[in-house]
Amino acid sequence: MLKPMISLALLGAMFGATDAVANNDAQLWLNGGLRYRPVKKVSLTFDQQIRRDQNLTKTDSIISDLAGAWRLQKWLRLGLGYRLEWERTKKDELERVQRLHLQARLKHRVGPLALALRLRLQEKYERDGEDIESTQTFRPRLSLAVPGWQGLEPTLSGETFHRLGVSGNDGWRKIRLTVGTSLPGTKTHRYSVFYRSQIPLADPDDPVEHILGLGYQYRVRRRKAK
């Protein structure tokens, strides 16, 4: 399992080597998390993430996420979450950023395929001089999952980021395209890998980000009622 991960990491470095010519940036996102289901239809997750950017040479951010989801129907899931992030600024300092989100996910099966639409509304709080600036972003994401094979569950997704309160096309910040899959694991130990391309829309001088993501999640077993 390590060989394909190493190969993907080398591929990310190759993307970064062309940064001066093609305005690309290779990044590595590492995520470790816990999931617990206190009742059948409710799940709680905690994730700790480190993101490396500038062709994997610097830590861009350190992120802690706490989220909950409620499966209202088989096709409808509601969720909310809180993020505490230490984000690197232009002054090369780590600054505290906080974020809240609300979301709904609709899922529909077409034969063996699973089509999902996630609608997320988030509000981000960060320091602007002596003031605290808040921004609201709407993030619709469409994903397609195919049947698993030998522990693999490939997924394709596309997501857009739209800044609210901004007039015209300036509100469209970026597009996120992702291809990923779960990896062979157990009921309690889950692994995943993805490749993601983030394409900037608001600032043409921003680089296209090529991201390799590696994830691990420990699922706490729920005690069955006696």
Phi, psi and omega in degrees: 000331182290328184300312178295327178295317179297320179298320179293322178296318178296323178297319178298321178295324178296321176300317182294331182296338180263013187302318184294332183267312188258002179057052178248158175222123177272133181228158177230123178247121179248130185226132172233136186212172176234145172227137179223136178246099180294327173224170189301321187261004181236134177231143177240137181227146172230128182232139174242126188228144173236131179242125177254135180228197184050054181059041174071017184264342183225152173276114182280320182200154174237123193234136171239124182241133173236125186216156175226149180222143180233119179275098182285317175221172178300328184260357185225127178227131178254148182209161174212158183199163178228137179235133170246121187229139170253109190247136181285132180264178178295338177275009179064036176240151177271121183244142182284132177229140178236152183211141173241148175215151170236144181206161174225140178236127177251135185229139180219136179261134175239095186064231180277355183267149178241119180254129183228142175238118177251128179246115183239135173242123184231152176233128185247136180241123179214157184283136175232090187069238179269353184256163173256120181263136176242139177229145179247136182226136175256129186230092172278138179225131177247130183225154179228122179248139180252161183302144179289152178216117181053046177087357180261139177225081184295143179221138174244140179210153174227137185219143175240152179244118181240115179284124180279151179082009179246132185279152174066206182284354181293342180289336181280112189269313183194166174242138179239120178245130187224138168232128184206176179202152167284161180241160180305131180207209179233184179295331182258334182247116182240140182232152180209159177214146177210158168244135184226139174243123177249120186252117182286144177242327186284320183235110182295344179277346177291146181283156167284128185262124176253114192242129169257124180243135177235130184228149174223139177223132174259124182258113180289129181287134179276131179289132180281139179293137180273000000 
